[in-house]
Amino acid sequence: MTAGSRTIEPSGLVSVRRWLADEAPRSAAQAFFGKTWRGAMALSGNPAALAGFVIVVALALAALCAPWLAGGASPLTQDLAHRLAPPSSASWFGTDELGRDIYARTLFGARATLTIVALVAAIVAPIGLVVGTVAGYLGGWVDAVLMRITDIFLAFPRLILALAFAAALGPGLENAVIAIALTSWPSYARVARAETVTIARSDFIAAMVLLGAPTWRILLRHIAPLCLSSVIVRLTLDMAGIIITAAGLGFLGLGQQPPAPEWGAMVSSGRSVILDQWWVSTIPGIAIFLASLGFNLLGDGLRDLTDPKNL
Amino acid sequence: MTEPPLLQVANLDVSFLQRGGGVTHAVRNVSFALGRERLAIVGESGSGKSTVGRAMLGLVPRPGVVTANRIAFDGIDLRSLSPRQWRQYRGRRISMVMQDPKYSLNPVKKIGAQIMETYSLHRRGGAGQARRHALEMLEAVRIRDPDLVFDAYPHQLSGGMGQRVMIAMMLIAEPDLLIADEPTSALDVTVQNQVLRILDDLVAQRGMALIFISHNLTIVSSFCDRVLVMYAGRIVEECDARHLHLARHPYTQALVAAAPEIDRPKAELLTVQRDPAWLT
């Protein structure tokens, strides 16, 4: 805490900021960092998006650091002497019908939720891209067949279809992921197809065709990368829906199997005691609400940020 | 000239079936032969000149039907090629420079990657070799700092540079015939000449044939050997490029007369008076 260090630090920050905000970047790296910085500034200027970002980061941290944040409390240890205990200093969010600490279970439950979200995203985006770009680029009967299949999937209510798949595949986390993925790819195929139809008519695709590039190469190397950004924005907006569907499957006993903690299943287990021991259902319910709210707000913010009409 | 011409086209017809059952003939009865020379195809918009170029690459858009008594390139009958054979032949034997570099380069890929991709489509060799050839090619089209442009995105280049990159991309697989479809109409006049000079040098150095599609008669007469004049899908006249002003067909005469001249300003530019007899 010398006087010298105090004067150097602010001027250092100012020059970093000037470097980032430079209108004429001298290198690609500077342009990249400058653009990221401006994006971050725009995001922090939007309180809703910022709140969403904070919630999502907190959720990720909760999932990652669950053992430390729980302070040694295990989500699986039963203590029947203290079952259905109200929130107290010993167990912050109370205990459930088997005396398990709800605070620890909620933290560990974030892992199940985020695993489902990440896996669904990793499965759905490529499927949607492949179906959408192939349909949009080839057109004709291929387009008609693929898009009618997409329409059939879209015609069912999402949770009902996921429920049917999960019931057919058997309960469990992996099967819940497969069931949700099977029901959510059609909207990505639609987005990718819409983008592809406009891109396919552009001259640089014609240039690749007349240079003798095979169709798969044009789809993979030239069209898919251009569709990716709208698919990613669609994905962040869809995260909230995926979380709700996952919780719904858990609530109906088709998600993560007990005793492992999962928010939907936790809400379900507190159902019978909701009037007397409200915390058993309410706490995981709030967690579901906050998680989907966070992803929704962040997705909205990102959409505004990446929308070229908005710049 | 004892060897057979590089490209021979006889009675080329391109027609588009319309939804109501009617047929639009975009190109009718076009025949020409091309050696290793510079041939221009001129004509107004919609006269079918670009469609002829596309037919040589098998890229007439979908409802279009191409028929011909003969389309032979270097002894290969182009009418009987399978899609796979077409792919090996496009870019490798014939390629095409398109009108506007702003739209004909992929906006999200670096210049170098795009040129290297074309190279690797048709030539064997690792990434290092492709990179070396791409840089050589950029130098050949007189890009001053090839390494910088190699890592640039299309939006960072000017129109003239973009078109030169396009030429580099089209010539890297060393085709025998280059079709240039109005390669300079999106560029401003000073850049036009620069790009044309580069194109001219490369075509001459490599002994390639060139089909130059344009509506700019001034450029055509100074840049090409022979001129085909098209009107309503037909070739109405074929003449020597330097003797365009001696053309006999009234349409060609009208086109020549319609071009403004800087040292003889006219109050009103001439328009082409069409004669229905030209259509027969």
Boltz contact constraints between the chains, C-beta under 6 A:
constraints:
  - contact:
      token1: [A, 202]
      token2: [B, 103]
      max_distance: 6.0
  - contact:
      token1: [A, 203]
      token2: [B, 98]
      max_distance: 6.0
  - contact:
      token1: [A, 203]
      token2: [B, 103]
      max_distance: 6.0
  - contact:
      token1: [A, 203]
      token2: [B, 104]
      max_distance: 6.0
  - contact:
      token1: [A, 204]
      token2: [B, 104]
      max_distance: 6.0
  - contact:
      token1: [A, 204]
      token2: [B, 105]
      max_distance: 6.0
  - contact:
      token1: [A, 204]
      token2: [B, 106]
      max_distance: 6.0
  - contact:
      token1: [A, 207]
      token2: [B, 104]
      max_distance: 6.0
  - contact:
      token1: [A, 210]
      token2: [B, 57]
      max_distance: 6.0
  - contact:
      token1: [A, 210]
      token2: [B, 59]
      max_distance: 6.0
  - contact:
      token1: [A, 210]
      token2: [B, 90]
      max_distance: 6.0
  - contact:
      token1: [A, 210]
      token2: [B, 96]
      max_distance: 6.0
  - contact:
      token1: [A, 211]
      token2: [B, 91]
      max_distance: 6.0
  - contact:
      token1: [A, 211]
      token2: [B, 118]
      max_distance: 6.0
  - contact:
      token1: [A, 212]
      token2: [B, 87]
      max_distance: 6.0
  - contact:
      token1: [A, 212]
      token2: [B, 90]
      max_distance: 6.0
  - contact:
      token1: [A, 212]
      token2: [B, 91]
      max_distance: 6.0
  - contact:
      token1: [A, 212]
      token2: [B, 121]
      max_distance: 6.0
  - contact:
      token1: [A, 213]
      token2: [B, 121]
      max_distance: 6.0
  - contact:
      token1: [A, 214]
      token2: [B, 87]
      max_distance: 6.0
  - contact:
      token1: [A, 222]
      token2: [B, 106]
      max_distance: 6.0
  - contact:
      token1: [A, 225]
      token2: [B, 108]
      max_distance: 6.0
  - contact:
      token1: [A, 226]
      token2: [B, 108]
      max_distance: 6.0
